[in-house]
Amino acid sequence: MKHIVRAFVVVLVLTGAAATTQTINPSAKSTVVASRTSMLPVPTCAPSDPNACGMKGR
């Protein structure tokens, strides 16, 4: 049981170290680009809706 816990801790440390190196690297800037216009979100409420789909409150 002790070996399983130690192995799990080692895996967590290695995963955290790998994630940290990915976030620290400033040269790896990622931008999200929609490749098709069908991937863009489509509003379901009419733009002239005075209540704005119920998001303004009462």
Buried (B, 14 or more C-beta within 10 A) or exposed (E): EEEEEEEEEEEEEEEEEEEEEEEEEEEEEEEEEEEEEEEEEEEEEEEEEEEEEEEEEE
